[in-house]
Amino acid sequence: MTDLPALLSVAPSLPCALDPDFRPISLGNRAYRAAVKASGQGVPLGIAIERNEGLTSVYRTAVFPAGSIHDDATRIYVERLVKFLLWQIGGWKITVGGPAELSAFLKQVYSSTGARAFDVQIMERVYERTFTVESCTFEQTPLSHESSIALGGHLDGCRIGFDLGASDYKIAAVIDGNAVFATEIPWDPRIEKNSDWHYRKIDEGLKLAASKLPRVDAIGGSSAGIYIDNKVMVASLFRSVPADEFAAKVKPLFLRLQQEWNVPLEVANDGDVTALAGAMSLGVSGVLGIAMGSSQAVGFLDKDGRITGWLNELAFAPVDYSAAAAADEWSGDIGCGVQYFSQQAVVKLAPAAGITLPTGHPAEQLKHVQELHKAGDARPVKIFETIGVYLGYTLAHYADLYDFNHVLILGRVTSGSGGDLILAKANEVLAKEFPDLTGKISVSLPDEKSKRLGQAVAAASLPALKK
């Protein structure tokens, strides 16, 4: 990114002790929108993103007209917004309803040779379509067309729920919302190259759960990765399977299981199912779940109590305008969520806190910081409080793009008293910097009831029964 225009470079009132260059996108965007409104010269802009089955999400805003002194700020504002929307919702086609100059700019950036070639490549893989950017007038911006399928929260009947993790496979047998059997099966799927091994292991777990039920009415599953129409598009659990075998056997794996079992079967991203589990335990809807682990995982349940089918892969979504922000090692982009809400954030901030980390895996380095904190070392406090500042400002940004009232934060970064520090600082930021959100958003750690409900039990509720 080029040098940040002054209009977007808004320093937080509650500064990050360990990251003085942090420039929250939430503040920069508010400053930009206020300046456009005050100028009286704003022009409307519509951004429509189309994904599978013609489903389309639309975001509308206003920008300065081309040729203004804020052209650089406008391009950065719009590009970062499109990047966020792309990873929030997912899609293969962007339609830009507004100034032709912005459409031409985005078409170059989001191309196979542009700055966002990584994003283009992943979206083409997920949606199996050539990525494209089209232009039209604001009035011609496509209309929103969201899914009307109510996914999740179905408790009737005899169900199997499963959660595929990197080290264990959780399985539950559920009757009318009550788990009558639950277990964990140790496994290490990431090293297995044979797709038949994966199919057989998952099917064996389903058969074990089925043996505890009088019948099986539906099956629901949770797993890390991207799943579109129950097809496995991107998932680290199957990373060792050769590409041609992945396409032939892993991608349709759950479609094959559905045919074999001949009952409704739904698979969803584990972040969405985490949000669903929290919502079910709290008896609420409009929930955003943020898991801070090896990466940042996010799930969203809308106010109608539905999983949306959006990607919610906010590890790749920008949250910091600073030109000095850390880069994501996978995409190469800077200022994205993974560097702020995962164990990578702890590793990034440790040197500024004066902590020398042991060599090794980031999970072990996080554990080292948490052990120092538990032993009374004051230095880790600044790390967790800085992450809390990040979170408070970023939740205000999320609130501009999601409609939620409840936020659950979880994951190994929030384990122990570090989670309490993150939570306290985030709430302080919201109270002092965003009074308009006070009383509208509650932020909490999962309670024991939510933990007991379990991912597999919530996953069992995904499919609706055939009527």
Residue, then its C-alpha position, 0 to 999 in steps of 0.5 A: m500500500t502507498d503512503l496513507p492519506a491523512l483523511l484515513s490516518v486517524a489515530p485511536s484515542l486509546p492508543c495501542a501501547l505496543d503498536p503506535d502505528f495502528r490506524p483502525i479502519s473503523l475510524g478512517n472510514r468514519a472520517y472519510r464518510a463524514a468528509v464526503k457528507a460535509s462536502g455535499q459533493g458525494v456520489p453514490l457507489g454500489i458494490a454487488i458481490e455474486r456467489n453461488e447459485g446467483l446469491t448476491s449481497v449489495y453494499r451501498t456507500a458514497v464517495f468523492p467524485a473523480g478528480s477531487i483532492h481525495d482521489d488516493a483516499t477514495r481508491i484505498y477506502v473502496e479497495r479495502l472495503v471490497k477486500f473486506l466484503l469479498w472475504q466476509i461474503g465470498g463471490w466470483k463477480i464484483t459489480v461496481g455501480g458508480p464512477a467508471e474510474l473506480s471500476a477500472f481501478l478495481k478491475q486492475v487490482y482484482s485480476s490475475t496479475g493485480a495486487r489481489a491476485f491471491d484473492v482472485q485465485i482463491m475465489e476462483r477455486v471456491y466458486e469454480r468460475t472465472f473471477t470478474v469485475e463489471s461496471c454499471t451505473f449506481e441505478q443499475t446496481p444488482l439487487s440483493h438476493e440472499s438465501s432464505i434457507a434456515l440453516g441451524g437450530h433444528l432440534d426435532g428428531c434423531r440426529i447425528g452431529f460431528d465436528l472434524g478437528a485437526s487432532d480429534y473427530k467429535i461425534a454426537a447422537v442427539i434426540d430432540g436436542n438432547a445428546v444421548f451419546a458423545t465421544e471424541i475419536p483421536w485422528d490426524p487427517r492432515i497427513e493422510k493422502n488417501s481420500d478413501w481413508h478420510y471417507r471411511k473414518i468419517d463414515e465409521g464415526l457416523k455409524l458409531a453414533a447411529s448405533k446409539l439411536p433408534r433411527v437417523d433422521a438427519i446429519g449435520g457437520s462442522s469443519a474448518g474450511i470453505y464449504i459451498d453447497n456441501k462441497v469441500m472447496v478449501a480445507s486444511l484437513f485434506r491438505s495431503v490428498p493429491a489435487d486430482e484425487f481431491a477434486a474427484k473424491v474429497k470435494p464431493l465427499f459429503l454429497r456421497l455420504q448424503q446419498e449413502w445415508n439418504v437423509p438430510l445432511e448439511v456441513a458448515n464452517d466450524g466458525d459458523v457452528t461455534a456462533l450457532a452453539g453460542a446462540m443456542s446456549l444463550g437463547v439469542s440470535g444476531v451473534l458474531g463468534i470470533a475464535m483466536g487460535s492458530s488463525q482467526a476464525v469467525g462465524f455469524l448467525d443473523k438476527d433471524g437465527r440463520i447461518t448465512g452461507w457467507l464465507n466469514e473468513l475474516a483472517f484475510a479481511p483488513v482492519d488496519y489502514s497503517a502502511a506499516a502494518a504487518a503482512d499476512e505470510w500467505s496472501g502477502d497483504i497487510g493489516c488483515g485480521v490474522q495478524y491481530f486476532s490469533q496467536q500470530a498477533v501474540v508473536k508479533l507483539a512479543p518483541a515490543a513487550g520485551i519478551t524473547l520467544p523460544t524458537g518453535h511453533p507459534a502455539e508453543q510461543l503463545k503458551h510461553v507468553q501465557e505461562l509468563h503471565k500466569a507467573g505474574d510477569a507484567r510484560p504479557v499484560k501489554i500484549f493482551e491489552t493491545i489485542g483488546v484495543y485492536l478488538g474494540y476498534t475492529l468490532a466497530h468496523y464489523a458493526d458497519l458490515y454485520d448486523f449483530n448484538h452479541v459477540l463471543i470471543l474464544g480460542r486459545v489466545t483468550s485462555g486464562s486471564g489473558g482473555d479477561l484483559i482482552l475483553a475488558k480493554a475491548n469494552e473500554v474502547l467501545a464505551k469511550e470511542f463508540p458511544d453509539l454502540t453502547g448498549k447495542i453490542s455485548v461482548s463476552l467469553p463463552d459460559e460453561k453452558s455454551k461449552r457443554l453444548g458442544q460443537a457436534v451437538a450444535a452441528a446436529s441441528l443444521p439440517a431441517l427435516k424433510k416434511 
